[in-house]
Amino acid sequence: MRCKGKTKAGARCKRNSSEGSDYCATHADQATQSEPETADSSADDMFGGEAEPATNEWSNEEVWDTLREVAVVGTVIVAALVFGRWIKVI
């Protein structure tokens, strides 16, 4: 399940929650600060997870996290392709 914590920029955390908690290890301190459940938040769990508001805006932190993830995956793919061709040459 996804962590219910908020980043410093106010965005929702993208990490998985720790076992037996609604928060990851980084945001565990927010569990004691959480707001009381409202009628709207109980409806969020209808499909097994918390609903997020529809928005096309990303925080700078989310953009950089996504770019880092894409860069790592891209680097691994390129390295695999180059290494695979190098093995075929030998």
ABEGO torsion letter per residue (X at the ends): XBBABBBAAGBBBABBBBBGBABBAAAAAAAAABBBBBAAAAAAAAAGBBBBBBBABBBAAAAAAAAAAAAAAAAAAAAAAAAAAAAAAX
